Amino acid sequence: MKPHFKPGEKGKAFYSDANFDILGMIIEKTTNKKLKDVFLEYIFEPLELNNTYLYEQNCNKEFAPIYYKSKPLHVPLAMASFSASGGIISNVEENMKFIKAFFKGGLFPEKYLENLYSWNRIQWFPLEYGLGLMRCKMSRIMSPIIPAPEIIGHSGSTGTFSFYCRDKNLFITGVFNQMIRQPFPLIYRLINCFK
């Protein structure tokens, strides 16, 4: 593959799920534990996320179907292969618990968040990417009718999303279970329901 830009070029990034999977392998190597056990010990159990788990091959748990348009996709092997890049199964309530803990000091001191906010342009304008986080920040010119304050968090290819709007101290999580639907119009409509 041809490079998209020179390594280390300031302000540029190219999103790749493989980076999360590599990080998952590093976690397993350094802890000498399976990733599911690390997640359980450091995240799921402390936050009491009892319905959240890392999906693995031969997992006997069912999860809500994912759709491509009107076609349901049965993709257990794909889900098992995603691992650190998107193989966590959860629900909206527990996703909300997680994102609140993430941004409000429930997993690590809040002062560490600033280290994650090194924003770079990625291939999906106006999204930017920091260290593991997405940011959507649109000017009033880009969104003249509906105000679009900065949101920070992440969305996934299956229509799952978790974002924090610092301006309004508002958390929004949800899921479409739809591979072709983008969450941002809904997120901004919801944000603008609150003063």
Z-matrix of the N, CA and C atoms (Angstrom, degrees):
N
C 1 1.448
C 2 1.522 1 109.64
N 3 1.299 2 115.04 1 144.77
C 4 1.460 3 119.81 2 176.31
C 5 1.521 4 109.10 3 -79.88
N 6 1.336 5 117.16 4 143.62
C 7 1.472 6 118.87 5 177.00
C 8 1.526 7 110.97 6 -69.18
N 9 1.308 8 116.27 7 149.80
C 10 1.461 9 121.94 8 177.90
C 11 1.521 10 111.62 9 -83.13
N 12 1.342 11 115.77 10 -24.20
C 13 1.457 12 122.59 11 178.08
C 14 1.517 13 106.86 12 -169.46
N 15 1.312 14 117.61 13 170.46
C 16 1.458 15 121.93 14 179.86
C 17 1.525 16 109.76 15 -68.29
N 18 1.336 17 118.48 16 139.54
C 19 1.468 18 120.10 17 176.98
C 20 1.523 19 110.91 18 -54.90
N 21 1.321 20 115.65 19 135.06
C 22 1.462 21 121.35 20 178.26
C 23 1.509 22 114.73 21 80.34
N 24 1.342 23 118.02 22 5.57
C 25 1.460 24 119.72 23 179.48
C 26 1.516 25 109.69 24 -62.69
N 27 1.316 26 116.40 25 124.41
C 28 1.463 27 122.83 26 -173.62
C 29 1.530 28 111.55 27 -60.31
N 30 1.343 29 114.67 28 132.29
C 31 1.454 30 120.91 29 175.14
C 32 1.508 31 115.60 30 80.69
N 33 1.341 32 118.55 31 6.05
C 34 1.460 33 120.15 32 -178.48
C 35 1.522 34 110.57 33 -122.11
N 36 1.325 35 114.98 34 144.41
C 37 1.461 36 121.82 35 175.91
C 38 1.516 37 107.65 36 -151.72
N 39 1.303 38 116.44 37 156.30
C 40 1.454 39 121.21 38 174.87
C 41 1.520 40 106.44 39 -127.90
N 42 1.327 41 116.42 40 119.23
C 43 1.452 42 120.48 41 -174.83
C 44 1.522 43 110.36 42 -68.22
N 45 1.322 44 115.87 43 134.88
C 46 1.460 45 121.52 44 176.22
C 47 1.520 46 109.19 45 -149.30
N 48 1.323 47 116.34 46 124.75
C 49 1.467 48 120.31 47 176.42
C 50 1.525 49 111.55 48 -61.29
N 51 1.322 50 117.01 49 -27.35
C 52 1.464 51 120.34 50 -177.99
C 53 1.528 52 111.61 51 -57.23
N 54 1.329 53 117.67 52 -30.78
C 55 1.474 54 120.31 53 179.21
C 56 1.527 55 111.00 54 -61.23
N 57 1.341 56 116.94 55 -40.08
C 58 1.459 57 120.06 56 177.99
C 59 1.527 58 110.73 57 -66.41
N 60 1.334 59 116.95 58 -39.91
C 61 1.461 60 119.84 59 179.46
C 62 1.522 61 111.61 60 -66.32
N 63 1.326 62 116.63 61 -37.53
C 64 1.469 63 119.83 62 175.87
C 65 1.523 64 110.08 63 -63.60
N 66 1.338 65 116.84 64 -42.41
C 67 1.461 66 120.21 65 177.00
C 68 1.531 67 110.58 66 -60.91
N 69 1.338 68 116.99 67 -40.79
C 70 1.470 69 120.43 68 176.88
C 71 1.523 70 111.69 69 -58.99
N 72 1.341 71 117.01 70 -41.29
C 73 1.472 72 120.93 71 178.09
C 74 1.523 73 110.97 72 -65.84
N 75 1.336 74 116.69 73 -38.93
C 76 1.469 75 120.29 74 177.81
C 77 1.530 76 109.99 75 -63.20
N 78 1.342 77 116.60 76 -41.85
C 79 1.472 78 120.58 77 178.29
C 80 1.521 79 110.14 78 -60.42
N 81 1.330 80 117.07 79 -45.31
C 82 1.471 81 120.04 80 179.88
C 83 1.528 82 111.29 81 -63.39
N 84 1.320 83 116.90 82 -40.88
C 85 1.475 84 121.26 83 -178.16
C 86 1.524 85 110.90 84 -66.74
N 87 1.342 86 116.82 85 -43.92
C 88 1.469 87 119.48 86 -175.76
C 89 1.525 88 112.87 87 -77.13
N 90 1.333 89 118.04 88 -29.33
C 91 1.470 90 119.95 89 179.83
C 92 1.517 91 112.70 90 -93.64
N 93 1.335 92 116.66 91 -15.10
C 94 1.465 93 122.25 92 -174.96
C 95 1.527 94 110.98 93 59.02
N 96 1.353 95 115.84 94 34.06
C 97 1.459 96 122.36 95 178.98
C 98 1.519 97 108.97 96 -133.30
N 99 1.330 98 116.12 97 158.70
C 100 1.463 99 119.90 98 174.05
C 101 1.530 100 108.33 99 -71.06
N 102 1.321 101 115.57 100 148.55
C 103 1.453 102 120.99 101 -177.88
C 104 1.527 103 111.70 102 -58.12
N 105 1.325 104 117.17 103 -39.41
C 106 1.470 105 120.30 104 179.60
C 107 1.526 106 110.87 105 -60.13
N 108 1.326 107 117.00 106 -36.29
C 109 1.463 108 120.45 107 179.80
C 110 1.528 109 111.76 108 -73.33
N 111 1.325 110 117.24 109 -35.46
C 112 1.469 111 121.22 110 176.81
C 113 1.530 112 109.49 111 -65.85
N 114 1.342 113 116.34 112 -46.08
C 115 1.468 114 119.85 113 177.45
C 116 1.528 115 110.70 114 -59.18
N 117 1.323 116 115.77 115 -43.55
C 118 1.467 117 120.38 116 -179.67
C 119 1.532 118 110.57 117 -61.45
N 120 1.317 119 116.67 118 -48.10
C 121 1.470 120 121.65 119 -176.19
C 122 1.527 121 113.40 120 -67.85
N 123 1.326 122 117.48 121 -42.75
C 124 1.461 123 120.41 122 -171.56
C 125 1.533 124 114.96 123 -99.36
N 126 1.329 125 116.57 124 -17.57
C 127 1.466 126 118.20 125 -176.62
C 128 1.524 127 112.26 126 -126.19
N 129 1.327 128 117.17 127 -60.82
C 130 1.463 129 120.29 128 -171.33
C 131 1.525 130 113.34 129 -63.46
N 132 1.335 131 117.48 130 -48.31
C 133 1.473 132 119.64 131 -179.41
C 134 1.529 133 112.72 132 -69.04
N 135 1.361 134 119.82 133 -48.59
C 136 1.472 135 118.72 134 179.39
C 137 1.528 136 113.66 135 -58.73
N 138 1.342 137 117.15 136 -34.07
C 139 1.465 138 120.26 137 -179.10
C 140 1.533 139 112.77 138 -92.50
N 141 1.336 140 115.47 139 2.08
C 142 1.475 141 122.06 140 -179.02
C 143 1.533 142 111.13 141 55.55
N 144 1.325 143 114.81 142 48.37
C 145 1.460 144 121.41 143 176.12
C 146 1.534 145 107.36 144 -92.32
N 147 1.313 146 115.51 145 80.29
C 148 1.452 147 121.83 146 -172.08
C 149 1.522 148 114.30 147 -76.53
N 150 1.320 149 117.78 148 -16.18
C 151 1.467 150 121.73 149 179.43
C 152 1.519 151 111.97 150 -111.86
N 153 1.320 152 116.90 151 21.08
C 154 1.457 153 122.82 152 -178.31
C 155 1.527 154 108.16 153 -117.48
N 156 1.334 155 116.05 154 134.45
C 157 1.462 156 120.08 155 -178.55
C 158 1.523 157 109.86 156 -157.38
N 159 1.324 158 115.43 157 162.40
C 160 1.450 159 121.44 158 175.02
C 161 1.519 160 107.61 159 -89.89
N 162 1.323 161 116.10 160 119.15
C 163 1.460 162 120.95 161 -178.52
C 164 1.525 163 109.72 162 -69.63
N 165 1.340 164 115.30 163 135.68
C 166 1.463 165 121.05 164 179.18
C 167 1.524 166 109.47 165 -130.54
N 168 1.317 167 115.13 166 161.00
C 169 1.459 168 120.12 167 177.15
C 170 1.531 169 108.83 168 -58.78
N 171 1.303 170 116.72 169 143.17
C 172 1.472 171 124.49 170 -178.15
C 173 1.524 172 112.59 171 65.81
N 174 1.308 173 116.82 172 20.15
C 175 1.460 174 121.34 173 175.72
C 176 1.527 175 107.46 174 -70.72
N 177 1.305 176 117.36 175 132.16
C 178 1.470 177 119.39 176 -176.81
C 179 1.527 178 112.46 177 -94.15
N 180 1.328 179 116.54 178 13.68
C 181 1.467 180 119.93 179 179.49
C 182 1.522 181 109.95 180 -94.68
N 183 1.312 182 116.17 181 142.11
C 184 1.460 183 122.03 182 177.19
C 185 1.525 184 109.44 183 -93.70
N 186 1.318 185 116.55 184 149.60
C 187 1.455 186 120.69 185 174.18
C 188 1.519 187 108.32 186 -134.04
N 189 1.315 188 115.92 187 162.53
C 190 1.468 189 121.42 188 -177.72
C 191 1.525 190 109.40 189 -58.88
N 192 1.326 191 117.34 190 142.35
C 193 1.469 192 119.41 191 -178.69
C 194 1.526 193 111.96 192 -67.19
N 195 1.306 194 114.06 193 151.62
C 196 1.459 195 122.59 194 174.74
C 197 1.525 196 105.77 195 -105.84
N 198 1.316 197 116.36 196 140.05
C 199 1.463 198 120.31 197 -177.84
C 200 1.514 199 111.72 198 -116.37
N 201 1.316 200 115.12 199 148.41
C 202 1.455 201 122.29 200 163.79
C 203 1.523 202 105.09 201 -114.91
N 204 1.334 203 116.23 202 106.93
C 205 1.464 204 123.31 203 -169.60
C 206 1.527 205 107.75 204 57.69
N 207 1.339 206 119.47 205 -117.99
C 208 1.466 207 119.90 206 -178.89
C 209 1.528 208 112.63 207 -99.75
N 210 1.320 209 116.72 208 2.23
C 211 1.460 210 120.67 209 -176.12
C 212 1.533 211 111.07 210 -94.63
N 213 1.357 212 117.25 211 119.01
C 214 1.466 213 118.26 212 175.40
C 215 1.528 214 109.97 213 -71.68
N 216 1.305 215 115.63 214 139.18
C 217 1.462 216 121.33 215 179.39
C 218 1.517 217 109.58 216 -106.10
N 219 1.305 218 117.11 217 126.43
C 220 1.461 219 121.52 218 174.52
C 221 1.528 220 105.67 219 -101.62
N 222 1.331 221 116.77 220 101.43
C 223 1.465 222 121.20 221 -169.62
C 224 1.539 223 113.01 222 -129.57
N 225 1.333 224 118.71 223 50.90
C 226 1.466 225 118.32 224 -177.79
C 227 1.527 226 113.66 225 -62.82
N 228 1.335 227 118.38 226 -36.14
C 229 1.464 228 119.32 227 179.20
C 230 1.527 229 111.21 228 -68.47
N 231 1.326 230 116.37 229 -38.13
C 232 1.467 231 119.28 230 176.37
C 233 1.529 232 109.60 231 -63.95
N 234 1.317 233 117.16 232 -46.12
C 235 1.471 234 120.39 233 179.74
C 236 1.527 235 110.79 234 -58.71
N 237 1.337 236 116.67 235 -41.48
C 238 1.466 237 120.05 236 179.51
C 239 1.522 238 111.20 237 -66.75
N 240 1.330 239 117.53 238 -30.05
C 241 1.471 240 120.07 239 -178.19
C 242 1.523 241 112.01 240 -79.62
N 243 1.334 242 118.34 241 -20.09
C 244 1.462 243 120.65 242 -177.19
C 245 1.519 244 112.34 243 -68.85
N 246 1.314 245 117.61 244 -34.72
C 247 1.463 246 123.06 245 177.12
C 248 1.532 247 111.71 246 46.45
N 249 1.332 248 117.01 247 -117.48
C 250 1.469 249 121.13 248 -175.43
C 251 1.521 250 113.38 249 -70.08
N 252 1.329 251 117.87 250 -15.66
C 253 1.462 252 120.25 251 -176.43
C 254 1.519 253 113.51 252 -94.32
N 255 1.319 254 118.59 253 8.22
C 256 1.458 255 118.89 254 177.06
C 257 1.511 256 114.05 255 150.49
N 258 1.302 257 118.42 256 19.21
C 259 1.451 258 121.27 257 -178.10
C 260 1.510 259 114.66 258 -93.15
N 261 1.319 260 118.00 259 11.68
C 262 1.467 261 120.29 260 179.13
C 263 1.520 262 108.99 261 -84.94
N 264 1.303 263 115.73 262 130.86
C 265 1.461 264 122.51 263 175.36
C 266 1.528 265 106.85 264 -103.82
N 267 1.317 266 116.02 265 132.01
C 268 1.461 267 120.75 266 -179.24
C 269 1.513 268 108.75 267 -152.58
N 270 1.311 269 116.18 268 -171.27
C 271 1.464 270 121.00 269 173.46
C 272 1.526 271 107.95 270 -129.00
N 273 1.300 272 116.77 271 171.39
C 274 1.461 273 120.99 272 -174.19
C 275 1.524 274 111.54 273 -63.47
N 276 1.329 275 117.31 274 -40.02
C 277 1.471 276 119.88 275 -179.23
C 278 1.527 277 111.21 276 -61.64
N 279 1.330 278 116.19 277 -45.64
C 280 1.465 279 118.86 278 -178.31
C 281 1.524 280 111.81 279 -74.40
N 282 1.317 281 116.44 280 -29.23
C 283 1.461 282 120.14 281 173.74
C 284 1.533 283 109.94 282 -63.23
N 285 1.333 284 115.87 283 -38.52
C 286 1.467 285 120.80 284 177.00
C 287 1.532 286 110.54 285 -64.62
N 288 1.328 287 117.59 286 -43.02
C 289 1.466 288 120.60 287 177.27
C 290 1.529 289 110.50 288 -58.53
N 291 1.338 290 114.94 289 -43.01
C 292 1.463 291 119.50 290 -178.11
C 293 1.525 292 111.63 291 -63.83
N 294 1.336 293 117.18 292 -50.37
C 295 1.469 294 118.87 293 -174.69
C 296 1.528 295 111.04 294 -66.27
N 297 1.323 296 118.09 295 -34.63
C 298 1.464 297 119.77 296 176.04
C 299 1.524 298 110.49 297 -65.06
N 300 1.330 299 116.86 298 -43.61
C 301 1.458 300 120.34 299 178.59
C 302 1.529 301 110.79 300 -63.78
N 303 1.325 302 116.54 301 -39.32
C 304 1.458 303 121.59 302 -179.32
C 305 1.529 304 111.45 303 -60.96
N 306 1.321 305 116.68 304 -47.51
C 307 1.465 306 120.25 305 -175.31
C 308 1.531 307 113.97 306 -88.98
N 309 1.316 308 118.30 307 -11.67
C 310 1.473 309 120.01 308 -175.71
C 311 1.528 310 113.63 309 -117.92
N 312 1.339 311 117.41 310 20.38
C 313 1.463 312 120.30 311 172.02
C 314 1.510 313 115.71 312 87.62
N 315 1.315 314 118.65 313 13.46
C 316 1.460 315 120.84 314 179.71
C 317 1.513 316 114.49 315 -81.44
N 318 1.329 317 117.54 316 -14.73
C 319 1.466 318 121.53 317 178.40
C 320 1.527 319 112.05 318 -114.38
N 321 1.306 320 116.61 319 -31.20
C 322 1.459 321 123.03 320 179.10
C 323 1.529 322 106.70 321 -160.06
N 324 1.336 323 117.95 322 162.15
C 325 1.471 324 119.48 323 -179.12
C 326 1.534 325 111.69 324 -58.61
N 327 1.324 326 116.04 325 137.80
C 328 1.472 327 121.81 326 -178.72
C 329 1.524 328 112.80 327 -55.66
N 330 1.326 329 117.28 328 -30.60
C 331 1.468 330 119.86 329 -177.66
C 332 1.529 331 111.98 330 -61.26
N 333 1.343 332 118.18 331 -21.30
C 334 1.464 333 121.28 332 179.23
C 335 1.527 334 112.60 333 -73.70
N 336 1.328 335 117.47 334 -18.29
C 337 1.460 336 120.63 335 -178.17
C 338 1.526 337 112.44 336 -58.78
N 339 1.319 338 117.10 337 -38.72
C 340 1.469 339 120.12 338 -178.49
C 341 1.524 340 111.74 339 -56.71
N 342 1.341 341 117.47 340 -29.11
C 343 1.460 342 120.84 341 178.17
C 344 1.531 343 112.17 342 -66.28
N 345 1.318 344 117.18 343 -22.28
C 346 1.464 345 121.73 344 -178.29
C 347 1.522 346 112.22 345 -86.53
N 348 1.329 347 116.88 346 -15.74
C 349 1.462 348 121.87 347 -173.48
C 350 1.525 349 112.14 348 -90.85
N 351 1.301 350 116.44 349 59.53
C 352 1.458 351 122.12 350 174.49
C 353 1.522 352 105.89 351 -111.10
N 354 1.326 353 116.31 352 86.26
C 355 1.463 354 121.94 353 -167.05
C 356 1.523 355 113.42 354 -79.58
N 357 1.326 356 114.14 355 135.08
C 358 1.454 357 122.92 356 178.25
C 359 1.519 358 109.58 357 -130.38
N 360 1.321 359 115.99 358 145.56
C 361 1.462 360 119.80 359 175.33
C 362 1.522 361 109.27 360 -68.44
N 363 1.328 362 115.83 361 141.14
C 364 1.465 363 120.33 362 173.32
C 365 1.520 364 108.43 363 -123.90
N 366 1.309 365 115.75 364 -178.04
C 367 1.460 366 120.70 365 -172.17
C 368 1.524 367 114.38 366 -69.24
N 369 1.308 368 120.28 367 -11.31
C 370 1.462 369 122.18 368 -178.32
C 371 1.524 370 110.17 369 -111.76
N 372 1.300 371 116.57 370 82.54
C 373 1.459 372 121.92 371 179.43
C 374 1.529 373 109.19 372 -63.20
N 375 1.331 374 121.08 373 137.92
C 376 1.458 375 128.80 374 9.33
C 377 1.526 376 113.63 375 -97.05
N 378 1.348 377 117.50 376 18.86
C 379 1.459 378 119.00 377 178.94
C 380 1.521 379 110.75 378 -67.51
N 381 1.326 380 113.79 379 145.14
C 382 1.455 381 121.71 380 172.80
C 383 1.521 382 106.39 381 -125.84
N 384 1.323 383 115.61 382 161.04
C 385 1.455 384 119.46 383 -178.14
C 386 1.515 385 110.20 384 -128.07
N 387 1.323 386 115.14 385 133.87
C 388 1.460 387 121.96 386 174.31
C 389 1.508 388 108.32 387 -105.22
N 390 1.314 389 117.33 388 -142.18
C 391 1.457 390 121.01 389 177.48
C 392 1.521 391 108.23 390 -91.62
N 393 1.333 392 116.51 391 87.47
C 394 1.455 393 122.36 392 178.93
C 395 1.510 394 115.39 393 85.04
N 396 1.313 395 117.66 394 1.55
C 397 1.461 396 121.87 395 -177.89
C 398 1.525 397 111.44 396 -125.18
N 399 1.328 398 115.05 397 146.53
C 400 1.460 399 121.21 398 171.87
C 401 1.521 400 108.64 399 -98.19
N 402 1.321 401 114.76 400 151.01
C 403 1.454 402 120.15 401 172.50
C 404 1.526 403 107.29 402 -133.71
N 405 1.320 404 114.29 403 134.10
C 406 1.460 405 120.00 404 173.24
C 407 1.521 406 105.87 405 -118.29
N 408 1.319 407 115.44 406 117.98
C 409 1.456 408 121.13 407 -177.93
C 410 1.519 409 107.23 408 -137.34
N 411 1.319 410 116.34 409 111.87
C 412 1.459 411 120.77 410 -178.15
C 413 1.520 412 110.30 411 -114.42
N 414 1.303 413 114.91 412 141.00
C 415 1.460 414 119.49 413 176.45
C 416 1.525 415 109.05 414 -75.78
N 417 1.306 416 116.38 415 165.82
C 418 1.471 417 121.88 416 178.21
C 419 1.534 418 110.34 417 -62.90
N 420 1.305 419 117.09 418 -28.01
C 421 1.467 420 121.44 419 177.54
C 422 1.529 421 110.15 420 -66.88
N 423 1.343 422 116.48 421 -38.87
C 424 1.461 423 120.95 422 -179.81
C 425 1.522 424 112.05 423 -73.93
N 426 1.315 425 116.66 424 -27.48
C 427 1.461 426 121.28 425 -178.84
C 428 1.529 427 109.08 426 -134.32
N 429 1.336 428 117.31 427 72.36
C 430 1.461 429 120.46 428 -172.88
C 431 1.525 430 114.84 429 -71.05
N 432 1.320 431 118.17 430 -27.26
C 433 1.466 432 120.63 431 -175.74
C 434 1.523 433 111.63 432 -92.35
N 435 1.321 434 116.61 433 -49.47
C 436 1.466 435 120.66 434 -179.29
C 437 1.523 436 108.25 435 -105.86
N 438 1.347 437 118.35 436 119.12
C 439 1.463 438 119.62 437 177.23
C 440 1.532 439 110.15 438 -58.54
N 441 1.315 440 116.50 439 138.01
C 442 1.462 441 121.98 440 -176.90
C 443 1.521 442 109.96 441 -127.13
N 444 1.341 443 117.49 442 78.48
C 445 1.459 444 118.86 443 179.48
C 446 1.527 445 111.22 444 -66.89
N 447 1.311 446 115.76 445 163.13
C 448 1.461 447 122.28 446 179.26
C 449 1.527 448 110.61 447 -57.83
N 450 1.338 449 115.83 448 133.64
C 451 1.466 450 121.67 449 171.26
C 452 1.517 451 108.26 450 -126.06
N 453 1.322 452 115.41 451 143.65
C 454 1.459 453 121.82 452 -178.06
C 455 1.519 454 107.79 453 -129.68
N 456 1.317 455 116.46 454 134.56
C 457 1.461 456 121.43 455 178.43
C 458 1.508 457 109.69 456 164.25
N 459 1.341 458 115.71 457 -130.13
C 460 1.462 459 119.53 458 179.71
C 461 1.510 460 109.90 459 -162.51
N 462 1.325 461 114.48 460 151.89
C 463 1.463 462 121.04 461 171.25
C 464 1.516 463 107.20 462 -129.52
N 465 1.333 464 115.37 463 160.24
C 466 1.459 465 119.57 464 -178.03
C 467 1.514 466 111.90 465 -123.18
N 468 1.311 467 115.58 466 170.82
C 469 1.461 468 121.46 467 -176.37
C 470 1.524 469 113.07 468 -69.41
N 471 1.317 470 118.06 469 -15.64
C 472 1.464 471 120.93 470 179.94
C 473 1.519 472 112.45 471 -95.72
N 474 1.331 473 116.85 472 10.71
C 475 1.456 474 120.48 473 177.87
C 476 1.512 475 113.93 474 88.16
N 477 1.321 476 117.86 475 11.66
C 478 1.461 477 121.86 476 176.90
C 479 1.528 478 108.62 477 -84.32
N 480 1.334 479 116.44 478 143.06
C 481 1.459 480 119.02 479 179.32
C 482 1.523 481 111.04 480 -150.35
N 483 1.331 482 114.96 481 147.34
C 484 1.467 483 124.17 482 175.07
C 485 1.515 484 107.33 483 -145.89
N 486 1.323 485 116.06 484 115.68
C 487 1.465 486 120.20 485 -178.44
C 488 1.521 487 111.03 486 -137.16
N 489 1.321 488 113.81 487 154.60
C 490 1.457 489 122.78 488 178.24
C 491 1.520 490 107.74 489 -121.98
N 492 1.315 491 116.61 490 128.52
C 493 1.463 492 122.73 491 175.22
C 494 1.528 493 106.51 492 -104.49
N 495 1.333 494 115.87 493 102.92
C 496 1.467 495 120.15 494 -176.95
C 497 1.524 496 111.85 495 -64.30
N 498 1.332 497 117.65 496 -36.16
C 499 1.465 498 120.52 497 -178.42
C 500 1.520 499 112.42 498 -57.67
N 501 1.318 500 116.91 499 -34.09
C 502 1.466 501 121.01 500 -177.60
C 503 1.530 502 112.52 501 -112.10
N 504 1.343 503 116.60 502 3.53
C 505 1.461 504 122.00 503 -175.79
C 506 1.534 505 109.57 504 48.97
N 507 1.333 506 115.31 505 51.29
C 508 1.450 507 122.48 506 -173.39
C 509 1.524 508 110.20 507 -124.07
N 510 1.334 509 116.15 508 133.30
C 511 1.458 510 122.47 509 177.15
C 512 1.522 511 108.91 510 -108.90
N 513 1.329 512 116.42 511 137.78
C 514 1.462 513 120.83 512 179.50
C 515 1.516 514 108.27 513 -133.96
N 516 1.332 515 116.27 514 124.70
C 517 1.463 516 121.25 515 174.59
C 518 1.515 517 108.47 516 -131.16
N 519 1.303 518 115.81 517 154.88
C 520 1.458 519 119.87 518 177.23
C 521 1.511 520 111.09 519 179.26
N 522 1.320 521 114.83 520 -177.71
C 523 1.469 522 120.64 521 178.79
C 524 1.525 523 109.47 522 -155.40
N 525 1.312 524 115.71 523 140.86
C 526 1.461 525 121.87 524 173.68
C 527 1.526 526 111.18 525 -99.76
N 528 1.365 527 117.49 526 -20.26
C 529 1.466 528 122.74 527 -171.19
C 530 1.520 529 110.16 528 53.74
N 531 1.320 530 116.20 529 35.77
C 532 1.456 531 122.79 530 -175.04
C 533 1.522 532 108.50 531 -135.80
N 534 1.321 533 116.56 532 123.35
C 535 1.461 534 120.60 533 -174.58
C 536 1.521 535 113.94 534 -74.45
N 537 1.325 536 119.28 535 -18.58
C 538 1.464 537 118.94 536 -176.12
C 539 1.522 538 112.90 537 -105.97
N 540 1.300 539 118.45 538 7.15
C 541 1.464 540 121.38 539 -176.55
C 542 1.515 541 110.70 540 -104.14
N 543 1.309 542 117.43 541 128.40
C 544 1.463 543 122.43 542 176.23
C 545 1.530 544 109.55 543 -92.75
N 546 1.332 545 117.80 544 137.98
C 547 1.466 546 119.99 545 -175.51
C 548 1.525 547 115.50 546 -83.10
N 549 1.322 548 119.06 547 -12.36
C 550 1.467 549 120.74 548 -168.07
C 551 1.528 550 115.21 549 -63.84
N 552 1.335 551 120.59 550 -40.84
C 553 1.475 552 117.79 551 176.23
C 554 1.533 553 112.35 552 -59.75
N 555 1.335 554 116.98 553 -41.46
C 556 1.469 555 120.17 554 178.12
C 557 1.526 556 110.77 555 -66.01
N 558 1.309 557 117.48 556 -44.60
C 559 1.472 558 121.13 557 -179.41
C 560 1.526 559 109.90 558 -55.92
N 561 1.320 560 117.59 559 -47.14
C 562 1.462 561 119.80 560 -177.91
C 563 1.520 562 112.44 561 -70.50
N 564 1.321 563 117.44 562 -33.45
C 565 1.480 564 118.12 563 174.49
C 566 1.525 565 109.92 564 -63.86
N 567 1.335 566 116.94 565 -41.86
C 568 1.476 567 120.16 566 179.01
C 569 1.528 568 111.48 567 -65.39
N 570 1.323 569 116.80 568 -45.44
C 571 1.472 570 120.53 569 -179.84
C 572 1.539 571 109.81 570 -56.54
N 573 1.320 572 116.42 571 -41.16
C 574 1.454 573 119.93 572 -176.15
C 575 1.525 574 113.68 573 -78.05
N 576 1.319 575 117.14 574 0.56
C 577 1.474 576 120.93 575 170.91
C 578 1.525 577 110.52 576 -80.87
N 579 1.339 578 117.09 577 -13.70
C 580 1.454 579 122.16 578 -178.28
C 581 1.512 580 110.62 579 -112.91
N 582 1.301 581 116.47 580 136.94
C 583 1.472 582 121.46 581 179.22
C 584 1.506 583 111.01 582 -81.12
